[in-house]
């Protein structure tokens, strides 16, 4: 079932008995885990065990139909592989050593598991730049960050080299670099047939290029968190050691919860191994920049014009700017820091959380506004939906308006803020984004959180 060369690479890091145990684990069902958005809900999954290295991470006893849960669509939790949750724990501890505000980048961010986690651990003044160079994957990244509702992010779509040649500086860069994916074999059996020694070599070379390209954009004393979801040393320890030597960096001993569940071949580098840890294969190491690398700048090349605006009804502690791309919002203490970053970043896809539009002086909010964290005292009247109605809403179907209410209403299901509708004679115009619509016909929602 597994390529002989892959098994041989495992034998270089594990005993024969452990190799057998790992291969057996790769043929077992993968654990199911979620991370709860505690800024939106105090609920937790029933009969779930806590992920040791993530306070808000939980293992589920079985995999439910997440697409049928309105709370999932509203960003009350994110379905994330447990091993990768260690990155958020590491970033949280690194931030405690840095002055505020800090700028954190998720370099290879789609679909958004790590980005939404980073958005949760940032302090009030910190900012997140979530980047995805593959254009077809950038929209889902922006969608998931909007649904998470922290409103402390900018989404970009650029190669690492463009950041290295820009004026932007990051205090922490998370680089979950593209890899051969050995750690995901049991989630994606097709990946086994695609594996080859040559692909491992190509991945290792690409990883080195990506890190070398982004390195000039890391602030002196800043950190790079390098991670993969693969087992071989060529893409993990060997690559980190090569990069440390080439870049003059230091390997930092990361501080995170549940470290005893991870396996280490070299000090400061950690692995989640499926036969030892309730997770998929995952590797992580932290490098710190010790000097100032040479850097070519392109002043003004990527500048975006952002004009501060204050439309009536804007939620408290949300700042807004008008850009050629539309109206954007950010929850941040010092908006000038945000404006400056917008002038420095290449490939801006979303300059914050979409806020909607202003027509004739009147603000019409985007659906993302209804999904913001901290909307308990929102001024919009509420439209409370039944189970069947909320599923119809998520399919973007029109809803009847028998009471003939007027104007914009916030859609609620139980205590979940789902989106907006606008009255139109005998029905409600459904404002759930077309590209987010649910394509299944289920009328009975699932409730993962209780």
ABEGO torsion letter per residue (X at the ends): XBBAAAAAAAAAABBAAAAAAAAAAAABBBBBBBBBBAAABABBBBGBBBBAABAABBBBABBBBAAABAAAAAGABBBBBAAAAAAAAAAAAAAAABBOBBBBBBABAOAGAAAAAAAAABBAABBBBBBBABAAAAAAAAAAAAAAGAGABBBBBBBAAAAAABABBBABBBBBBBBAGAAAAAABAAAAAABBAAAAAAAAAAAAAAAAAAAAABBBGBBBBBBBBBABAAABAAAAAAAAAAAGBBBBBBBBBGAAABBBABBGBBBBBAAABBBBBBBBBBBBBABBBBBBBBBGAABBBBBBBBBBGBBBGBBBBBBAAEBBBBBBABAAAAAAAAAABBGBABAEBBAEBBBGGBBBBBAAAAABBGAAABABBBBBBBAAAAAAAAAGBBBBBAAGBBEBBBBBBEABBAEBBBBBEABBBBABBAAABBABABABBBBABX
